[in-house]
Structures are given as C-alpha cells and as structure tokens.
C-alpha cells in the first residue's frame, strides 16, 4: 500500500486550533466587524435550529475556521530506518503568543522540508487548507508544498491517512476509531480535540496540548508503518 521509500519521505503533521478569543464578547470588543459577520451571518449555520446561541456557537465552532480561529500548536513527525519516529512540537507560546511570528516559524519549517510529502489524518480537508488560508491572512509567503492550484489531484504530494483508509468510500472515520481498530494506542486517551480550548484558555497548559498533538502524529506514523507491511 505504501513503500518504505514513500514512508521515509513523509512529513506528518497535525495542528491544534482554538477561537481567536476566549469568548464572543472579547471578539466583539477587539474586532467589531468580524464579530458582526459571525453574529449576523456565519453563525446561522449552527444556530438556526435553536440548539445554540451565536455566543455558544463561537466557543464551540470558531476554532474550525481560520478567519475566526487561530493555530496554537503544531507537531511534525518523520519516519526513519528501523521504523524510528522522530517528533517535533512548536507552540504559539514559543513566539510570545504572537500568531504572526508563530506562522512565520511554521512556514520556515515547511520550507526546510519541501522535498517531503505532506501527511497526516484528514489534512487534505482541514490542516492543509487551514494553514494555507492563515498564510494568506497574515501575508506570509506560501511554502511550495501548499501551491497546488495548477496541479491535478493525483499530482498532489499529500498522503492523507483518512483518505488512504477510506478507499474512495463515503464512510468517514475518526483517528480514535482507526487506532482502536488497528490495536494502536489512541491519542484520544490523553485528551480530546474538544478539550483543547479549556487547556489553552483556562488551564493555560500548552505542554499538555503539545503532548496530545505529538501523540496524534505518532499514531498516524505507526499506522502508516503498519500499512507499509501489507
């Protein structure tokens, strides 16, 4: 399914995101125009059934959108000979909590690894476009691996584990379920993606988020190693 040569060329990564501000009230105070867009238009997709207010929707959903969220942590992983996995984590705390500085650092890491194939779990639908849009918003030169507008889908250098496993089916699967199914320790045993906001804004524990992010990347690497033996 995947050769050893492809395996050792993977650049596996995972991002963790939170809303730009801890609450909608803070967003409104700091960026009234953006708050108005969320309140009057964007949040309607979550609030029209009455189950959430636009303030609740902001807390629960804003992190999923680069215009309203921010990246606070990213982990990278490489697989070497003898199935050795090396991990590297970078957090926004390393850049004085300045998102622009943090994104510059991230972009430079990708540039230094531009001969490798981007990889991860659901990176094609989430992590890659999120980063791409963030680079644009912050007017940061886009790393070569993200410049795919003129490429055909089969020319992309992306190895998305979720798409690999789905085999063109429409049955979505979580990384947690995939790990359990394959007998690999799940990163969700440490925490869940929904806990990231609490650990960042309330517990202020970036190290725990980094550990969880690393675990995500490590799990993906272990599954790809498993697939390489089939």
C-alpha positions as CSV (number, residue, x, y, z in Angstrom):
1,X,0.0,0.0,0.0
2,X,2.9,2.4,0.8
3,X,6.5,1.6,0.1
4,X,9.4,2.1,2.6
5,X,10.8,4.8,0.3
6,X,7.4,6.7,0.5
7,X,7.3,6.0,4.2
8,X,10.6,7.7,4.9
9,X,9.6,10.7,2.7
10,X,6.5,11.5,4.7
11,X,6.3,14.8,6.6
12,X,3.5,14.1,9.0
13,X,1.9,17.0,10.9
14,X,-1.1,18.0,13.0
15,X,-2.4,21.4,14.1
16,X,-4.4,22.3,17.2
17,X,-6.7,25.3,17.0
18,X,-8.9,27.5,19.3
19,X,-11.1,30.5,18.8
20,X,-9.1,33.8,18.4
21,X,-10.7,34.9,21.6
22,X,-11.9,33.1,24.7
23,X,-15.5,34.4,24.2
24,X,-17.6,36.2,21.7
25,X,-17.7,39.2,23.9
26,X,-13.9,39.5,23.6
27,X,-14.1,39.1,19.9
28,X,-16.7,41.9,19.8
29,X,-14.5,44.1,21.9
30,X,-11.4,43.6,19.8
31,X,-12.9,43.2,16.3
32,X,-16.4,44.5,15.9
33,X,-16.6,43.9,12.1
34,X,-15.6,40.3,12.4
35,X,-18.0,39.8,15.4
36,X,-20.8,41.2,13.3
37,X,-20.1,38.8,10.5
38,X,-20.2,35.9,13.0
39,X,-23.3,37.0,14.7
40,X,-25.4,38.0,11.7
41,X,-24.3,35.6,9.0
42,X,-21.7,32.9,9.7
43,X,-23.2,31.5,13.0
44,X,-26.6,30.9,11.4
45,X,-25.4,27.5,10.1
46,X,-25.1,26.5,13.8
47,X,-27.9,28.4,15.4
48,X,-30.9,28.1,13.1
49,X,-32.3,25.0,14.9
50,X,-32.2,26.8,18.2
51,X,-29.8,24.4,19.9
52,X,-27.0,27.0,20.2
53,X,-26.8,30.8,20.7
54,X,-24.3,32.6,18.5
55,X,-22.1,33.1,21.6
56,X,-22.1,29.3,22.3
57,X,-21.5,28.6,18.6
58,X,-18.5,30.8,18.7
59,X,-16.9,28.9,21.6
60,X,-17.7,25.5,20.1
61,X,-17.1,26.1,16.4
62,X,-14.9,29.2,15.7
63,X,-11.7,27.2,16.0
64,X,-12.6,25.2,12.9
65,X,-12.4,28.3,10.7
66,X,-9.1,30.2,10.0
67,X,-11.0,33.5,9.8
68,X,-12.3,33.1,13.4
69,X,-9.8,30.7,14.9
70,X,-6.0,30.5,15.4
71,X,-3.4,27.8,15.5
72,X,-1.8,27.4,18.9
73,X,0.3,24.2,18.4
74,X,1.7,22.1,15.6
75,X,3.6,18.8,15.7
76,X,5.7,17.3,13.0
77,X,6.9,13.7,12.6
78,X,9.3,11.8,10.4
79,X,9.8,8.1,10.0
80,X,13.4,6.8,9.6
81,X,15.0,3.4,9.0
82,X,14.2,0.7,11.5
83,X,10.8,2.4,12.0
84,X,12.2,5.1,14.2
85,X,9.7,8.0,14.6
86,X,11.1,11.5,15.5
87,X,8.7,14.1,16.7
88,X,9.0,17.9,16.9
89,X,6.4,20.2,18.5
90,X,6.1,24.0,18.2
91,X,3.6,26.1,20.1
92,X,2.5,29.7,19.9
93,X,4.0,30.2,23.4
94,X,7.4,29.9,21.7
95,X,6.6,33.0,19.7
96,X,5.4,35.2,22.7
97,X,1.8,34.2,21.8
98,X,2.1,36.3,18.6
99,X,0.2,34.4,15.9
100,X,2.1,36.1,13.0
101,X,5.5,35.2,14.4
102,X,4.3,31.7,15.1
103,X,3.1,31.3,11.5
104,X,6.4,32.6,10.1
105,X,8.2,29.9,12.1
106,X,5.8,27.2,10.9
107,X,6.2,28.3,7.2
108,X,10.0,28.1,7.6
109,X,9.8,24.6,8.9
110,X,7.8,23.5,5.9
111,X,10.3,25.2,3.6
112,X,13.1,23.3,5.1
113,X,11.2,20.1,4.4
114,X,9.8,20.9,0.9
115,X,11.1,17.7,-0.7
116,X,8.9,15.6,1.6
117,X,5.3,14.7,1.1
118,X,2.8,16.3,3.5
119,X,0.9,13.7,5.5
120,X,-1.4,13.4,8.5
121,X,-5.0,12.5,9.3
122,X,-7.7,14.5,7.4
123,X,-5.0,17.0,6.5
124,X,-6.5,17.5,3.0
125,X,-9.8,18.7,4.3
126,X,-8.6,20.5,7.4
127,X,-4.9,21.1,8.3
128,X,-3.6,22.0,4.9
129,X,-6.3,24.4,3.8
130,X,-6.4,26.0,7.3
131,X,-2.6,26.7,7.2
132,X,-2.9,27.9,3.6
133,X,-5.6,30.4,4.5
134,X,-3.7,31.5,7.6
135,X,-0.6,32.2,5.5
136,X,-2.8,34.4,3.2
137,X,-4.5,36.2,6.0
138,X,-1.1,37.1,7.6
139,X,0.5,37.9,4.2
140,X,3.1,35.2,4.6
141,X,4.8,33.6,1.5
142,X,3.2,30.2,1.0
143,X,5.5,27.2,1.2
144,X,5.9,25.2,-2.1
145,X,4.1,22.1,-0.8
146,X,0.8,24.2,-0.5
147,X,0.9,25.5,-4.0
148,X,-1.4,23.0,-5.7
149,X,-3.8,25.2,-7.6
150,X,-2.4,24.2,-11.0
151,X,-1.9,20.6,-10.2
152,X,-4.2,17.7,-10.9
153,X,-5.5,15.8,-7.8
154,X,-3.2,12.8,-8.5
155,X,-0.2,15.1,-8.7
156,X,-0.5,16.4,-5.1
157,X,2.2,15.2,-2.8
158,X,-0.2,14.5,0.1
159,X,-0.6,11.3,2.0
160,X,-3.8,11.7,4.0
161,X,-4.3,8.6,6.2
162,X,-8.0,9.1,6.4
163,X,-8.4,9.1,2.6
164,X,-6.0,6.2,2.4
165,X,-8.1,4.1,4.7
166,X,-11.5,5.2,3.3
167,X,-10.5,3.8,-0.2
168,X,-12.9,6.3,-2.0
169,X,-15.8,5.3,0.2
170,X,-18.1,7.9,1.8
171,X,-17.8,6.3,5.3
172,X,-15.9,8.8,7.4
173,X,-13.8,7.5,10.3
174,X,-12.1,9.2,13.3
175,X,-8.5,8.7,14.2
176,X,-9.6,7.3,17.5
177,X,-11.7,4.6,15.9
178,X,-9.0,3.7,13.4
179,X,-6.4,3.4,16.2
180,X,-8.7,1.1,18.2
181,X,-9.5,-1.0,15.2
182,X,-5.8,-1.5,14.4
183,X,-4.7,-2.1,18.0
184,X,-2.7,1.2,18.3
185,X,-2.8,3.4,21.3
186,X,-5.2,6.3,20.6
187,X,-4.2,10.0,21.3
188,X,-7.7,10.5,22.5
189,X,-6.8,8.5,25.6
190,X,-4.8,11.6,26.6
191,X,-7.5,14.2,25.8
192,X,-10.0,15.0,23.0
193,X,-9.9,17.8,20.5
194,X,-12.8,19.4,22.4
195,X,-10.6,19.8,25.4
196,X,-8.0,21.9,23.7
197,X,-9.9,25.2,24.3
198,X,-10.1,24.5,28.1
199,X,-6.4,23.6,28.3
200,X,-5.4,26.7,26.4
201,X,-7.6,29.4,27.9
202,X,-8.5,28.1,31.3
203,X,-5.7,25.7,32.4
204,X,-3.1,27.5,30.3
205,X,-1.3,24.2,29.8
206,X,0.3,24.3,26.3
207,X,2.7,21.5,27.2
208,X,-0.3,19.1,27.6
209,X,-1.7,20.3,24.3
210,X,1.7,19.7,22.7
211,X,1.9,16.2,24.2
212,X,-1.6,15.4,22.7
213,X,-0.6,16.9,19.3
214,X,2.6,14.8,19.3
215,X,0.6,11.7,20.1
216,X,-1.7,12.4,17.1
217,X,1.3,12.5,14.8
218,X,2.9,9.4,16.4
219,X,-0.3,7.4,16.0
220,X,-0.5,8.3,12.3
221,X,3.1,7.3,11.8
222,X,2.5,4.0,13.5
223,X,-0.5,3.3,11.3
224,X,1.5,4.1,8.1
225,X,4.3,1.8,9.2
226,X,1.6,-0.9,9.7
227,X,0.2,-0.3,6.2
228,X,3.7,-0.5,4.7
229,X,3.9,-4.1,5.7
230,X,0.7,-5.2,3.9
